[in-house]
């Protein structure tokens, strides 16, 4: 009850102060509306730009590295897929259908495809030129 009385009195005092001041309030015009709309668009552009930068340049760590990594896959039917998995250092070709997963093939260990290994293969031996 006291709070509402205080708020009403504050509102009346503001109205009285506005009426007694020499300065008049400017009516809403096209210029002030355009300025407000421009400010709103600027704030929205900053929010969208910040979200894009955050998404583009931050890589949040996942919960942890799993033992199984999906290397790729292909759809072979409306509900069937062939997926290549990497488990430890073994690559598996797995068929996935509704209600079942079957190993189709076990591939050899993946060769080292690092830059250093490829450079060592491409270099000629000491006696060769």
Backbone as XML, in Angstrom:
<?xml version="1.0"?>
<chain id="A" units="angstrom">
  <residue number="1" name="UNK">
    <atom name="N" x="0.832" y="-1.190" z="0.000"/>
    <atom name="CA" x="0.000" y="0.000" z="0.000"/>
    <atom name="C" x="0.875" y="1.252" z="0.000"/>
  </residue>
  <residue number="2" name="UNK">
    <atom name="N" x="1.878" y="1.259" z="0.878"/>
    <atom name="CA" x="2.764" y="2.422" z="0.949"/>
    <atom name="C" x="3.502" y="2.617" z="-0.367"/>
  </residue>
  <residue number="3" name="UNK">
    <atom name="N" x="3.926" y="1.494" z="-0.975"/>
    <atom name="CA" x="4.672" y="1.572" z="-2.218"/>
    <atom name="C" x="3.840" y="2.201" z="-3.326"/>
  </residue>
  <residue number="4" name="UNK">
    <atom name="N" x="2.568" y="1.834" z="-3.411"/>
    <atom name="CA" x="1.711" y="2.407" z="-4.457"/>
    <atom name="C" x="1.496" y="3.901" z="-4.229"/>
  </residue>
  <residue number="5" name="UNK">
    <atom name="N" x="1.384" y="4.333" z="-2.982"/>
    <atom name="CA" x="1.222" y="5.756" z="-2.689"/>
    <atom name="C" x="2.488" y="6.511" z="-3.082"/>
  </residue>
  <residue number="6" name="UNK">
    <atom name="N" x="3.640" y="5.933" z="-2.783"/>
    <atom name="CA" x="4.904" y="6.574" z="-3.125"/>
    <atom name="C" x="5.054" y="6.677" z="-4.643"/>
  </residue>
  <residue number="7" name="UNK">
    <atom name="N" x="4.709" y="5.604" z="-5.358"/>
    <atom name="CA" x="4.804" y="5.630" z="-6.817"/>
    <atom name="C" x="3.860" y="6.663" z="-7.432"/>
  </residue>
  <residue number="8" name="UNK">
    <atom name="N" x="2.651" y="6.788" z="-6.878"/>
    <atom name="CA" x="1.700" y="7.770" z="-7.395"/>
    <atom name="C" x="2.218" y="9.179" z="-7.148"/>
  </residue>
  <residue number="9" name="UNK">
    <atom name="N" x="2.758" y="9.415" z="-5.955"/>
    <atom name="CA" x="3.291" y="10.740" z="-5.648"/>
    <atom name="C" x="4.485" y="11.075" z="-6.539"/>
  </residue>
  <residue number="10" name="UNK">
    <atom name="N" x="5.333" y="10.109" z="-6.784"/>
    <atom name="CA" x="6.482" y="10.335" z="-7.681"/>
    <atom name="C" x="5.993" y="10.656" z="-9.085"/>
  </residue>
  <residue number="11" name="UNK">
    <atom name="N" x="4.962" y="9.967" z="-9.541"/>
    <atom name="CA" x="4.411" y="10.219" z="-10.865"/>
    <atom name="C" x="3.829" y="11.613" z="-10.974"/>
  </residue>
  <residue number="12" name="UNK">
    <atom name="N" x="3.092" y="12.056" z="-9.945"/>
    <atom name="CA" x="2.524" y="13.403" z="-9.958"/>
    <atom name="C" x="3.609" y="14.461" z="-9.909"/>
  </residue>
  <residue number="13" name="UNK">
    <atom name="N" x="4.645" y="14.223" z="-9.122"/>
    <atom name="CA" x="5.716" y="15.213" z="-9.048"/>
    <atom name="C" x="6.446" y="15.320" z="-10.381"/>
  </residue>
  <residue number="14" name="UNK">
    <atom name="N" x="6.583" y="14.223" z="-11.098"/>
    <atom name="CA" x="7.219" y="14.257" z="-12.414"/>
    <atom name="C" x="6.349" y="15.036" z="-13.395"/>
  </residue>
  <residue number="15" name="UNK">
    <atom name="N" x="5.052" y="14.809" z="-13.349"/>
    <atom name="CA" x="4.141" y="15.540" z="-14.237"/>
    <atom name="C" x="4.170" y="17.032" z="-13.936"/>
  </residue>
  <residue number="16" name="UNK">
    <atom name="N" x="4.180" y="17.377" z="-12.657"/>
    <atom name="CA" x="4.217" y="18.789" z="-12.282"/>
    <atom name="C" x="5.520" y="19.437" z="-12.728"/>
  </residue>
  <residue number="17" name="UNK">
    <atom name="N" x="6.622" y="18.719" z="-12.571"/>
    <atom name="CA" x="7.907" y="19.260" z="-12.988"/>
    <atom name="C" x="7.957" y="19.431" z="-14.498"/>
  </residue>
  <residue number="18" name="UNK">
    <atom name="N" x="7.350" y="18.533" z="-15.254"/>
    <atom name="CA" x="7.344" y="18.642" z="-16.704"/>
    <atom name="C" x="6.498" y="19.816" z="-17.161"/>
  </residue>
  <residue number="19" name="UNK">
    <atom name="N" x="5.383" y="20.107" z="-16.451"/>
    <atom name="CA" x="4.519" y="21.213" z="-16.827"/>
    <atom name="C" x="5.147" y="22.557" z="-16.494"/>
  </residue>
  <residue number="20" name="UNK">
    <atom name="N" x="5.893" y="22.617" z="-15.411"/>
    <atom name="CA" x="6.444" y="23.899" z="-14.987"/>
    <atom name="C" x="7.754" y="24.236" z="-15.676"/>
  </residue>
  <residue number="21" name="UNK">
    <atom name="N" x="8.398" y="23.280" z="-16.322"/>
    <atom name="CA" x="9.675" y="23.594" z="-16.968"/>
    <atom name="C" x="9.444" y="24.386" z="-18.246"/>
  </residue>
  <residue number="22" name="UNK">
    <atom name="N" x="10.454" y="25.145" z="-18.625"/>
    <atom name="CA" x="10.365" y="25.963" z="-19.828"/>
    <atom name="C" x="10.562" y="25.135" z="-21.092"/>
  </residue>
  <residue number="23" name="UNK">
    <atom name="N" x="11.227" y="24.019" z="-20.946"/>
    <atom name="CA" x="11.518" y="23.176" z="-22.093"/>
    <atom name="C" x="10.291" y="22.346" z="-22.453"/>
  </residue>
  <residue number="24" name="UNK">
    <atom name="N" x="9.951" y="22.339" z="-23.719"/>
    <atom name="CA" x="8.820" y="21.537" z="-24.172"/>
    <atom name="C" x="9.333" y="20.235" z="-24.769"/>
  </residue>
  <residue number="25" name="UNK">
    <atom name="N" x="8.564" y="19.184" z="-24.624"/>
    <atom name="CA" x="8.925" y="17.897" z="-25.203"/>
    <atom name="C" x="8.629" y="17.918" z="-26.697"/>
  </residue>
  <residue number="26" name="UNK">
    <atom name="N" x="9.560" y="17.394" z="-27.471"/>
    <atom name="CA" x="9.370" y="17.358" z="-28.920"/>
    <atom name="C" x="8.409" y="16.236" z="-29.268"/>
  </residue>
  <residue number="27" name="UNK">
    <atom name="N" x="7.504" y="16.482" z="-30.193"/>
    <atom name="CA" x="6.592" y="15.405" z="-30.590"/>
    <atom name="C" x="7.352" y="14.352" z="-31.395"/>
  </residue>
  <residue number="28" name="UNK">
    <atom name="N" x="6.761" y="13.188" z="-31.473"/>
    <atom name="CA" x="7.388" y="12.127" z="-32.262"/>
    <atom name="C" x="7.305" y="12.496" z="-33.734"/>
  </residue>
  <residue number="29" name="UNK">
    <atom name="N" x="8.460" y="12.562" z="-34.346"/>
    <atom name="CA" x="8.511" y="12.890" z="-35.763"/>
    <atom name="C" x="9.196" y="11.781" z="-36.534"/>
  </residue>
  <residue number="30" name="UNK">
    <atom name="N" x="9.301" y="11.973" z="-37.806"/>
    <atom name="CA" x="9.913" y="10.975" z="-38.667"/>
    <atom name="C" x="11.387" y="10.810" z="-38.310"/>
  </residue>
  <residue number="31" name="UNK">
    <atom name="N" x="12.056" y="11.906" z="-38.020"/>
    <atom name="CA" x="13.478" y="11.839" z="-37.687"/>
    <atom name="C" x="13.755" y="11.034" z="-36.436"/>
  </residue>
  <residue number="32" name="UNK">
    <atom name="N" x="12.958" y="11.261" z="-35.396"/>
    <atom name="CA" x="13.189" y="10.509" z="-34.163"/>
    <atom name="C" x="12.834" y="9.035" z="-34.333"/>
  </residue>
  <residue number="33" name="UNK">
    <atom name="N" x="11.819" y="8.748" z="-35.135"/>
    <atom name="CA" x="11.470" y="7.346" z="-35.393"/>
    <atom name="C" x="12.568" y="6.652" z="-36.196"/>
  </residue>
  <residue number="34" name="UNK">
    <atom name="N" x="13.131" y="7.346" z="-37.178"/>
    <atom name="CA" x="14.221" y="6.763" z="-37.961"/>
    <atom name="C" x="15.462" y="6.555" z="-37.099"/>
  </residue>
  <residue number="35" name="UNK">
    <atom name="N" x="15.729" y="7.495" z="-36.203"/>
    <atom name="CA" x="16.876" y="7.350" z="-35.307"/>
    <atom name="C" x="16.693" y="6.147" z="-34.379"/>
  </residue>
  <residue number="36" name="UNK">
    <atom name="N" x="15.491" y="5.964" z="-33.857"/>
    <atom name="CA" x="15.206" y="4.825" z="-32.988"/>
    <atom name="C" x="15.310" y="3.510" z="-33.759"/>
  </residue>
  <residue number="37" name="UNK">
    <atom name="N" x="14.750" y="3.475" z="-34.967"/>
    <atom name="CA" x="14.817" y="2.260" z="-35.786"/>
    <atom name="C" x="16.264" y="1.949" z="-36.168"/>
  </residue>
  <residue number="38" name="UNK">
    <atom name="N" x="17.050" y="2.974" z="-36.479"/>
    <atom name="CA" x="18.455" y="2.759" z="-36.804"/>
    <atom name="C" x="19.235" y="2.204" z="-35.621"/>
  </residue>
  <residue number="39" name="UNK">
    <atom name="N" x="18.958" y="2.728" z="-34.428"/>
    <atom name="CA" x="19.609" y="2.197" z="-33.224"/>
    <atom name="C" x="19.231" y="0.755" z="-32.974"/>
  </residue>
  <residue number="40" name="UNK">
    <atom name="N" x="17.961" y="0.434" z="-33.183"/>
    <atom name="CA" x="17.509" y="-0.946" z="-33.004"/>
    <atom name="C" x="18.185" y="-1.877" z="-34.005"/>
  </residue>
  <residue number="41" name="UNK">
    <atom name="N" x="18.276" y="-1.454" z="-35.254"/>
    <atom name="CA" x="18.947" y="-2.277" z="-36.265"/>
    <atom name="C" x="20.431" y="-2.453" z="-35.949"/>
  </residue>
  <residue number="42" name="UNK">
    <atom name="N" x="21.063" y="-1.414" z="-35.424"/>
    <atom name="CA" x="22.467" y="-1.516" z="-35.045"/>
    <atom name="C" x="22.658" y="-2.524" z="-33.916"/>
  </residue>
  <residue number="43" name="UNK">
    <atom name="N" x="21.794" y="-2.491" z="-32.921"/>
    <atom name="CA" x="21.894" y="-3.440" z="-31.810"/>
    <atom name="C" x="21.654" y="-4.868" z="-32.297"/>
  </residue>
  <residue number="44" name="UNK">
    <atom name="N" x="20.656" y="-5.052" z="-33.148"/>
    <atom name="CA" x="20.389" y="-6.392" z="-33.693"/>
    <atom name="C" x="21.559" y="-6.891" z="-34.536"/>
  </residue>
  <residue number="45" name="UNK">
    <atom name="N" x="22.161" y="-5.998" z="-35.333"/>
    <atom name="CA" x="23.316" y="-6.396" z="-36.145"/>
    <atom name="C" x="24.495" y="-6.777" z="-35.249"/>
  </residue>
  <residue number="46" name="UNK">
    <atom name="N" x="24.701" y="-6.058" z="-34.161"/>
    <atom name="CA" x="25.768" y="-6.409" z="-33.225"/>
    <atom name="C" x="25.528" y="-7.764" z="-32.574"/>
  </residue>
  <residue number="47" name="UNK">
    <atom name="N" x="24.296" y="-8.056" z="-32.213"/>
    <atom name="CA" x="23.970" y="-9.349" z="-31.594"/>
    <atom name="C" x="24.191" y="-10.481" z="-32.594"/>
  </residue>
  <residue number="48" name="UNK">
    <atom name="N" x="23.691" y="-10.317" z="-33.817"/>
    <atom name="CA" x="23.841" y="-11.364" z="-34.831"/>
    <atom name="C" x="25.307" y="-11.532" z="-35.205"/>
  </residue>
  <residue number="49" name="UNK">
    <atom name="N" x="26.028" y="-10.428" z="-35.362"/>
    <atom name="CA" x="27.451" y="-10.516" z="-35.683"/>
    <atom name="C" x="28.249" y="-11.172" z="-34.571"/>
  </residue>
  <residue number="50" name="UNK">
    <atom name="N" x="27.944" y="-10.843" z="-33.332"/>
    <atom name="CA" x="28.627" y="-11.478" z="-32.205"/>
    <atom name="C" x="28.349" y="-12.968" z="-32.143"/>
  </residue>
  <residue number="51" name="UNK">
    <atom name="N" x="27.111" y="-13.368" z="-32.410"/>
    <atom name="CA" x="26.781" y="-14.795" z="-32.416"/>
    <atom name="C" x="27.520" y="-15.516" z="-33.533"/>
  </residue>
  <residue number="52" name="UNK">
    <atom name="N" x="27.621" y="-14.889" z="-34.712"/>
    <atom name="CA" x="28.332" y="-15.515" z="-35.829"/>
    <atom name="C" x="29.814" y="-15.661" z="-35.507"/>
  </residue>
  <residue number="53" name="UNK">
    <atom name="N" x="30.417" y="-14.627" z="-34.944"/>
    <atom name="CA" x="31.839" y="-14.693" z="-34.579"/>
    <atom name="C" x="32.064" y="-15.762" z="-33.518"/>
  </residue>
  <residue number="54" name="UNK">
    <atom name="N" x="31.172" y="-15.822" z="-32.535"/>
    <atom name="CA" x="31.297" y="-16.834" z="-31.486"/>
    <atom name="C" x="31.220" y="-18.234" z="-32.069"/>
  </residue>
  <residue number="55" name="UNK">
    <atom name="N" x="30.266" y="-18.448" z="-32.980"/>
    <atom name="CA" x="30.102" y="-19.767" z="-33.589"/>
    <atom name="C" x="31.280" y="-20.109" z="-34.503"/>
  </residue>
  <residue number="56" name="UNK">
    <atom name="N" x="31.805" y="-19.121" z="-35.206"/>
    <atom name="CA" x="32.856" y="-19.351" z="-36.192"/>
    <atom name="C" x="34.218" y="-19.619" z="-35.560"/>
  </residue>
  <residue number="57" name="UNK">
    <atom name="N" x="34.540" y="-18.887" z="-34.507"/>
    <atom name="CA" x="35.900" y="-18.924" z="-33.985"/>
    <atom name="C" x="36.069" y="-19.612" z="-32.640"/>
  </residue>
  <residue number="58" name="UNK">
    <atom name="N" x="35.031" y="-20.109" z="-32.054"/>
    <atom name="CA" x="35.193" y="-20.841" z="-30.802"/>
    <atom name="C" x="34.885" y="-22.309" z="-31.051"/>
  </residue>
  <residue number="59" name="UNK">
    <atom name="N" x="35.766" y="-23.141" z="-30.605"/>
    <atom name="CA" x="35.571" y="-24.578" z="-30.712"/>
    <atom name="C" x="35.510" y="-25.116" z="-29.299"/>
  </residue>
  <residue number="60" name="UNK">
    <atom name="N" x="34.303" y="-25.342" z="-28.843"/>
    <atom name="CA" x="34.132" y="-25.837" z="-27.490"/>
    <atom name="C" x="34.547" y="-27.298" z="-27.428"/>
  </residue>
  <residue number="61" name="UNK">
    <atom name="N" x="35.283" y="-27.665" z="-26.410"/>
    <atom name="CA" x="35.693" y="-29.068" z="-26.316"/>
    <atom name="C" x="34.489" y="-29.956" z="-26.045"/>
  </residue>
  <residue number="62" name="UNK">
    <atom name="N" x="34.536" y="-31.139" z="-26.621"/>
    <atom name="CA" x="33.451" y="-32.085" z="-26.393"/>
    <atom name="C" x="33.644" y="-32.759" z="-25.046"/>
  </residue>
  <residue number="63" name="UNK">
    <atom name="N" x="32.712" y="-33.586" z="-24.678"/>
    <atom name="CA" x="32.745" y="-34.226" z="-23.365"/>
    <atom name="C" x="33.974" y="-35.112" z="-23.200"/>
  </residue>
  <residue number="64" name="UNK">
    <atom name="N" x="34.461" y="-35.661" z="-24.255"/>
    <atom name="CA" x="35.640" y="-36.511" z="-24.174"/>
    <atom name="C" x="35.831" y="-37.267" z="-25.468"/>
  </residue>
  <residue number="65" name="UNK">
    <atom name="N" x="37.016" y="-37.789" z="-25.662"/>
    <atom name="CA" x="37.293" y="-38.565" z="-26.858"/>
    <atom name="C" x="36.761" y="-39.976" z="-26.649"/>
  </residue>
  <residue number="66" name="UNK">
    <atom name="N" x="35.977" y="-40.425" z="-27.584"/>
    <atom name="CA" x="35.459" y="-41.771" z="-27.499"/>
    <atom name="C" x="36.396" y="-42.765" z="-28.146"/>
  </residue>
  <residue number="67" name="UNK">
    <atom name="N" x="36.162" y="-44.031" z="-27.895"/>
    <atom name="CA" x="36.977" y="-45.074" z="-28.499"/>
    <atom name="C" x="36.591" y="-45.319" z="-29.945"/>
  </residue>
  <residue number="68" name="UNK">
    <atom name="N" x="35.340" y="-45.014" z="-30.295"/>
    <atom name="CA" x="34.836" y="-45.264" z="-31.639"/>
    <atom name="C" x="34.681" y="-43.932" z="-32.361"/>
  </residue>
  <residue number="69" name="UNK">
    <atom name="N" x="35.257" y="-43.849" z="-33.571"/>
    <atom name="CA" x="35.147" y="-42.650" z="-34.391"/>
    <atom name="C" x="34.540" y="-43.030" z="-35.726"/>
  </residue>
  <residue number="70" name="UNK">
    <atom name="N" x="33.550" y="-42.272" z="-36.171"/>
    <atom name="CA" x="32.933" y="-42.511" z="-37.470"/>
    <atom name="C" x="33.767" y="-41.784" z="-38.512"/>
  </residue>
  <residue number="71" name="UNK">
    <atom name="N" x="34.359" y="-42.536" z="-39.442"/>
    <atom name="CA" x="35.184" y="-41.941" z="-40.490"/>
    <atom name="C" x="34.368" y="-41.528" z="-41.705"/>
  </residue>
  <residue number="72" name="UNK">
    <atom name="N" x="33.276" y="-42.207" z="-41.960"/>
    <atom name="CA" x="32.434" y="-41.871" z="-43.108"/>
    <atom name="C" x="31.346" y="-42.899" z="-43.279"/>
  </residue>
  <residue number="73" name="UNK">
    <atom name="N" x="30.497" y="-42.660" z="-44.245"/>
    <atom name="CA" x="29.410" y="-43.592" z="-44.477"/>
    <atom name="C" x="28.682" y="-43.267" z="-45.765"/>
  </residue>
  <residue number="74" name="UNK">
    <atom name="N" x="27.862" y="-44.213" z="-46.193"/>
    <atom name="CA" x="27.070" y="-44.030" z="-47.406"/>
    <atom name="C" x="25.747" y="-44.755" z="-47.238"/>
  </residue>
  <residue number="75" name="UNK">
    <atom name="N" x="24.716" y="-44.165" z="-47.801"/>
    <atom name="CA" x="23.403" y="-44.783" z="-47.755"/>
    <atom name="C" x="23.282" y="-45.760" z="-48.918"/>
  </residue>
  <residue number="76" name="UNK">
    <atom name="N" x="22.842" y="-46.989" z="-48.637"/>
    <atom name="CA" x="22.686" y="-47.994" z="-49.686"/>
    <atom name="C" x="21.233" y="-48.399" z="-49.879"/>
  </residue>
  <residue number="77" name="UNK">
    <atom name="N" x="20.349" y="-47.785" z="-49.164"/>
    <atom name="CA" x="18.927" y="-48.068" z="-49.272"/>
    <atom name="C" x="18.157" y="-47.040" z="-48.479"/>
  </residue>
  <residue number="78" name="UNK">
    <atom name="N" x="16.834" y="-47.183" z="-48.465"/>
    <atom name="CA" x="16.050" y="-46.183" z="-47.738"/>
    <atom name="C" x="16.347" y="-46.152" z="-46.228"/>
  </residue>
  <residue number="79" name="UNK">
    <atom name="N" x="16.709" y="-47.310" z="-45.670"/>
    <atom name="CA" x="16.979" y="-47.347" z="-44.233"/>
    <atom name="C" x="18.270" y="-48.085" z="-43.903"/>
  </residue>
  <residue number="80" name="UNK">
    <atom name="N" x="19.104" y="-48.319" z="-44.893"/>
    <atom name="CA" x="20.351" y="-49.051" z="-44.681"/>
    <atom name="C" x="21.532" y="-48.149" z="-45.008"/>
  </residue>
  <residue number="81" name="UNK">
    <atom name="N" x="22.601" y="-48.315" z="-44.218"/>
    <atom name="CA" x="23.816" y="-47.534" z="-44.419"/>
    <atom name="C" x="25.031" y="-48.419" z="-44.258"/>
  </residue>
  <residue number="82" name="UNK">
    <atom name="N" x="26.102" y="-48.042" z="-44.935"/>
    <atom name="CA" x="27.411" y="-48.656" z="-44.732"/>
    <atom name="C" x="28.272" y="-47.571" z="-44.095"/>
  </residue>
  <residue number="83" name="UNK">
    <atom name="N" x="28.886" y="-47.899" z="-42.957"/>
    <atom name="CA" x="29.636" y="-46.923" z="-42.186"/>
    <atom name="C" x="31.036" y="-47.462" z="-41.940"/>
  </residue>
  <residue number="84" name="UNK">
    <atom name="N" x="32.035" y="-46.581" z="-42.056"/>
    <atom name="CA" x="33.417" y="-46.943" z="-41.742"/>
    <atom name="C" x="33.729" y="-46.375" z="-40.357"/>
  </residue>
  <residue number="85" name="UNK">
    <atom name="N" x="34.111" y="-47.268" z="-39.444"/>
    <atom name="CA" x="34.414" y="-46.881" z="-38.068"/>
    <atom name="C" x="35.889" y="-47.100" z="-37.780"/>
  </residue>
  <residue number="86" name="UNK">
    <atom name="N" x="36.419" y="-46.302" z="-36.879"/>
    <atom name="CA" x="37.784" y="-46.502" z="-36.408"/>
    <atom name="C" x="37.694" y="-46.805" z="-34.917"/>
  </residue>
  <residue number="87" name="UNK">
    <atom name="N" x="38.133" y="-48.000" z="-34.559"/>
    <atom name="CA" x="38.150" y="-48.432" z="-33.171"/>
    <atom name="C" x="39.602" y="-48.729" z="-32.827"/>
  </residue>
  <residue number="88" name="UNK">
    <atom name="N" x="40.141" y="-47.954" z="-31.903"/>
    <atom name="CA" x="41.554" y="-48.039" z="-31.542"/>
    <atom name="C" x="42.360" y="-47.779" z="-32.817"/>
  </residue>
  <residue number="89" name="UNK">
    <atom name="N" x="43.084" y="-48.723" z="-33.362"/>
    <atom name="CA" x="43.800" y="-48.521" z="-34.622"/>
    <atom name="C" x="43.243" y="-49.400" z="-35.733"/>
  </residue>
  <residue number="90" name="UNK">
    <atom name="N" x="42.061" y="-49.932" z="-35.553"/>
    <atom name="CA" x="41.442" y="-50.829" z="-36.528"/>
    <atom name="C" x="40.284" y="-50.104" z="-37.201"/>
  </residue>
  <residue number="91" name="UNK">
    <atom name="N" x="40.191" y="-50.260" z="-38.523"/>
    <atom name="CA" x="39.067" y="-49.695" z="-39.262"/>
    <atom name="C" x="38.090" y="-50.818" z="-39.602"/>
  </residue>
  <residue number="92" name="UNK">
    <atom name="N" x="36.825" y="-50.581" z="-39.348"/>
    <atom name="CA" x="35.767" y="-51.554" z="-39.589"/>
    <atom name="C" x="34.764" y="-50.992" z="-40.591"/>
  </residue>
  <residue number="93" name="UNK">
    <atom name="N" x="34.309" y="-51.839" z="-41.513"/>
    <atom name="CA" x="33.202" y="-51.493" z="-42.395"/>
    <atom name="C" x="31.983" y="-52.202" z="-41.824"/>
  </residue>
  <residue number="94" name="UNK">
    <atom name="N" x="30.982" y="-51.417" z="-41.465"/>
    <atom name="CA" x="29.826" y="-51.937" z="-40.742"/>
    <atom name="C" x="28.565" y="-51.621" z="-41.533"/>
  </residue>
  <residue number="95" name="UNK">
    <atom name="N" x="27.670" y="-52.590" z="-41.625"/>
    <atom name="CA" x="26.361" y="-52.385" z="-42.221"/>
    <atom name="C" x="25.358" y="-52.092" z="-41.124"/>
  </residue>
  <residue number="96" name="UNK">
    <atom name="N" x="24.594" y="-51.017" z="-41.290"/>
    <atom name="CA" x="23.631" y="-50.604" z="-40.271"/>
    <atom name="C" x="22.252" y="-50.603" z="-40.896"/>
  </residue>
  <residue number="97" name="UNK">
    <atom name="N" x="21.336" y="-51.349" z="-40.284"/>
    <atom name="CA" x="19.948" y="-51.407" z="-40.712"/>
    <atom name="C" x="19.089" y="-51.288" z="-39.453"/>
  </residue>
  <residue number="98" name="UNK">
    <atom name="N" x="17.817" y="-51.034" z="-39.603"/>
    <atom name="CA" x="16.973" y="-50.919" z="-38.410"/>
    <atom name="C" x="17.007" y="-52.209" z="-37.587"/>
  </residue>
  <residue number="99" name="UNK">
    <atom name="N" x="17.461" y="-52.099" z="-36.362"/>
    <atom name="CA" x="17.485" y="-53.236" z="-35.461"/>
    <atom name="C" x="18.718" y="-54.104" z="-35.545"/>
  </residue>
  <residue number="100" name="UNK">
    <atom name="N" x="19.660" y="-53.827" z="-36.434"/>
    <atom name="CA" x="20.856" y="-54.663" z="-36.508"/>
    <atom name="C" x="22.070" y="-53.910" z="-37.045"/>
  </residue>
  <residue number="101" name="UNK">
    <atom name="N" x="23.229" y="-54.330" z="-36.566"/>
    <atom name="CA" x="24.517" y="-53.802" z="-37.004"/>
    <atom name="C" x="25.404" y="-55.007" z="-37.256"/>
  </residue>
  <residue number="102" name="UNK">
    <atom name="N" x="25.997" y="-55.073" z="-38.449"/>
    <atom name="CA" x="26.847" y="-56.215" z="-38.791"/>
    <atom name="C" x="28.186" y="-55.747" z="-39.327"/>
  </residue>
  <residue number="103" name="UNK">
    <atom name="N" x="29.230" y="-56.454" z="-38.929"/>
    <atom name="CA" x="30.560" y="-56.161" z="-39.457"/>
    <atom name="C" x="30.664" y="-56.763" z="-40.848"/>
  </residue>
  <residue number="104" name="UNK">
    <atom name="N" x="30.968" y="-55.932" z="-41.832"/>
    <atom name="CA" x="31.086" y="-56.401" z="-43.201"/>
    <atom name="C" x="32.525" y="-56.726" z="-43.559"/>
  </residue>
  <residue number="105" name="UNK">
    <atom name="N" x="33.473" y="-55.932" z="-43.027"/>
    <atom name="CA" x="34.868" y="-56.143" z="-43.380"/>
    <atom name="C" x="35.743" y="-55.450" z="-42.348"/>
  </residue>
  <residue number="106" name="UNK">
    <atom name="N" x="36.909" y="-56.032" z="-42.092"/>
    <atom name="CA" x="37.908" y="-55.414" z="-41.223"/>
    <atom name="C" x="39.062" y="-54.974" z="-42.110"/>
  </residue>
  <residue number="107" name="UNK">
    <atom name="N" x="39.342" y="-53.687" z="-42.128"/>
    <atom name="CA" x="40.401" y="-53.148" z="-42.986"/>
    <atom name="C" x="41.742" y="-53.195" z="-42.265"/>
  </residue>
  <residue number="108" name="UNK">
    <atom name="N" x="42.806" y="-53.154" z="-43.043"/>
    <atom name="CA" x="44.147" y="-53.107" z="-42.470"/>
    <atom name="C" x="44.332" y="-51.796" z="-41.722"/>
  </residue>
  <residue number="109" name="UNK">
    <atom name="N" x="45.384" y="-51.752" z="-40.916"/>
    <atom name="CA" x="45.684" y="-50.523" z="-40.177"/>
    <atom name="C" x="45.925" y="-49.394" z="-41.167"/>
  </residue>
  <residue number="110" name="UNK">
    <atom name="N" x="45.454" y="-48.225" z="-40.813"/>
    <atom name="CA" x="45.580" y="-47.071" z="-41.689"/>
    <atom name="C" x="47.034" y="-46.621" z="-41.753"/>
  </residue>
  <residue number="111" name="UNK">
    <atom name="N" x="47.559" y="-46.398" z="-42.956"/>
    <atom name="CA" x="48.944" y="-45.951" z="-43.063"/>
    <atom name="C" x="49.099" y="-44.534" z="-42.516"/>
  </residue>
  <residue number="112" name="UNK">
    <atom name="N" x="50.335" y="-44.200" z="-42.128"/>
    <atom name="CA" x="50.628" y="-42.878" z="-41.602"/>
    <atom name="C" x="50.572" y="-41.872" z="-42.740"/>
  </residue>
  <residue number="113" name="UNK">
    <atom name="N" x="49.637" y="-40.932" z="-42.680"/>
    <atom name="CA" x="49.471" y="-39.947" z="-43.733"/>
    <atom name="C" x="49.958" y="-38.572" z="-43.305"/>
  </residue>
  <residue number="114" name="UNK">
    <atom name="N" x="50.862" y="-38.531" z="-42.336"/>
    <atom name="CA" x="51.354" y="-37.241" z="-41.879"/>
    <atom name="C" x="52.299" y="-36.641" z="-42.920"/>
  </residue>
  <residue number="115" name="UNK">
    <atom name="N" x="52.523" y="-35.355" z="-42.792"/>
    <atom name="CA" x="53.389" y="-34.652" z="-43.734"/>
    <atom name="C" x="54.809" y="-35.189" z="-43.680"/>
  </residue>
  <residue number="116" name="UNK">
    <atom name="N" x="55.297" y="-35.464" z="-42.483"/>
    <atom name="CA" x="56.668" y="-35.949" z="-42.334"/>
    <atom name="C" x="56.851" y="-37.297" z="-43.017"/>
  </residue>
  <residue number="117" name="UNK">
    <atom name="N" x="55.859" y="-38.200" z="-42.885"/>
    <atom name="CA" x="55.958" y="-39.521" z="-43.508"/>
    <atom name="C" x="55.936" y="-39.407" z="-45.025"/>
  </residue>
  <residue number="118" name="UNK">
    <atom name="N" x="55.078" y="-38.562" z="-45.561"/>
    <atom name="CA" x="55.013" y="-38.382" z="-47.012"/>
    <atom name="C" x="56.292" y="-37.740" z="-47.544"/>
  </residue>
  <residue number="119" name="UNK">
    <atom name="N" x="56.863" y="-36.799" z="-46.800"/>
    <atom name="CA" x="58.105" y="-36.149" z="-47.218"/>
    <atom name="C" x="59.255" y="-37.145" z="-47.228"/>
  </residue>
  <residue number="120" name="UNK">
    <atom name="N" x="59.297" y="-38.022" z="-46.214"/>
    <atom name="CA" x="60.350" y="-39.033" z="-46.159"/>
    <atom name="C" x="60.227" y="-40.006" z="-47.337"/>
  </residue>
  <residue number="121" name="UNK">
    <atom name="N" x="59.015" y="-40.347" z="-47.749"/>
    <atom name="CA" x="58.814" y="-41.232" z="-48.894"/>
    <atom name="C" x="59.223" y="-40.554" z="-50.204"/>
  </residue>
  <residue number="122" name="UNK">
    <atom name="N" x="58.999" y="-39.255" z="-50.307"/>
    <atom name="CA" x="59.263" y="-38.543" z="-51.554"/>
    <atom name="C" x="60.734" y="-38.188" z="-51.727"/>
  </residue>
  <residue number="123" name="UNK">
    <atom name="N" x="61.504" y="-38.114" z="-50.666"/>
    <atom name="CA" x="62.916" y="-37.760" z="-50.760"/>
    <atom name="C" x="63.714" y="-38.885" z="-51.394"/>
  </residue>
  <residue number="124" name="UNK">
    <atom name="N" x="64.629" y="-38.523" z="-52.282"/>
    <atom name="CA" x="65.497" y="-39.570" z="-52.836"/>
    <atom name="C" x="66.528" y="-39.996" z="-51.792"/>
  </residue>
  <residue number="125" name="UNK">
    <atom name="N" x="67.026" y="-41.199" z="-51.949"/>
    <atom name="CA" x="68.040" y="-41.713" z="-51.026"/>
    <atom name="C" x="69.343" y="-40.946" z="-51.239"/>
  </residue>
  <residue number="126" name="UNK">
    <atom name="N" x="70.306" y="-41.152" z="-50.368"/>
    <atom name="CA" x="71.589" y="-40.435" z="-50.411"/>
    <atom name="C" x="72.318" y="-40.642" z="-51.751"/>
  </residue>
  <residue number="127" name="UNK">
    <atom name="N" x="72.347" y="-41.846" z="-52.282"/>
    <atom name="CA" x="73.094" y="-42.137" z="-53.494"/>
    <atom name="C" x="72.331" y="-41.785" z="-54.761"/>
  </residue>
  <residue number="128" name="UNK">
    <atom name="N" x="71.029" y="-41.573" z="-54.683"/>
    <atom name="CA" x="70.216" y="-41.311" z="-55.868"/>
    <atom name="C" x="70.045" y="-39.813" z="-56.076"/>
  </residue>
  <residue number="129" name="UNK">
    <atom name="N" x="70.024" y="-39.412" z="-57.331"/>
    <atom name="CA" x="69.741" y="-37.989" z="-57.637"/>
    <atom name="C" x="68.954" y="-37.901" z="-58.908"/>
  </residue>
</chain>
